[in-house]
Amino acid sequence: MSFKLGLHFEAVGRAFLEGKGFKIIESNYYTRYGEIDIIAMKDDVLHFIEVKYSKSDPYRKFSKAKMSRVIKSALLYLQDKELDNNFCIDALAIHNEKINLYENLSFGGSYH
């Protein structure tokens, strides 16, 4: 997927999340571990959200390795911003016109 197309689907994702009551804090936050597509707040919980689009099954694109990098990036974000909020890792899967939000993902294992 092209960079431009990726930005388009992240914008679609932000609009979807705002419609669900999320407040977007940041987009495309970069760390040495990678990028967090969207950082949002809802009900005093920070959500670190990975956005994936696919013509088939976008949920299959969420690997344990990718989520491990998102978790490490989230922990760096909390440290850099000196925050101690509750947080979760979410996935936003976009397939054609359908959007699914998978909240508070857990892939098991250690993320140190």
N, C-alpha and C positions, 0 to 999 in steps of 0.2 A: 504494500500500500504506500502511496506517495505521501510525502510530508504534508503537502497541502490537503490531501484527502483526510489524513489523520487529524489535522487541525479542525477540519469541518466536523468530523464526528465527535471530537472533544467539545466543540461548541454545542452540538446537538445534545450531548450528555449533560453539559452545564444547564441548558434550558430545562431538560427533563428533571434534573435534581432540584432546581429552583422551584419548579412546579410541585415538587413533593415536599417543599418546606425546608430544603437545605439552604444555607447561606454559603456561597462560594467565598473562600478565603484566598486561595491562590490557585494558579494553573501552571503546569509545566515547571514544577520545582525540581531543580537539578542538584544531585549530590554525587559524590564519588562512586556510589553504587548504582546510579541510574536516575531516571526521571519518575516523579509522581505526576500523573496526568492532572488530577484534581484533588485539592484539599478543601473540604467543606465541613461546616458545623451544623449539627442538628441535635436538639435536646441536650446541650452541653457536652456532646461527644464529638471529637474530631474524627472525620472520615477521610482516610487516604484511599483514593479511588483510582483504579486502573481501568481505562476504557479500551475495549476491543471491538472491532467491527470484522465481520466475516460474511461471506456469501453463503457459507454452510452453517457451522455451529461455532459461534465465537467463544463459547465457554471453554471449548477444548484448547484455546490459545492461552489459558491461564495455567502456567506450569508452576510447580513447587519452586523451581529456581527463580522464576520471575517474581513470585510473591515474596520469596526470601529477600530479594533485592529491594522490593517495595517496603518491606518491614524494616530493613536496615536503614533505608532512606527516611522512613517515618520517624524512627528513633533519633536520627541525626537532626531532623527538623525540630522535634521536641526539645532536643538539647540546645540547638542553635537559637531557638526562640525563647528558651528558658520557660517552657510550659510543662505542666504536670497533669494535663487533661487526660481523661479516659479517651481511648482511641480505638478504632477498628480499621481493618483492611477490607475494602469492598471491591467488587468487580462490576462494571457496567458493560453488559454485552449487547451489542447492536447488530441486529440481523434484519435486513430489509427495512421495514417500517416498525419492527418490534424492538422494544428496549426492555431488558430485564436487569434489575439491580439485585446483586447477590451480596448481602450484608454480612459483615463479621466473619469473613472466611478464615478457615483454619486448615492448614495443610499438614499439620503434625510436625514433629521434629524440632530441632533447635535452630535458632536464627542468629546465633552469636557469631 
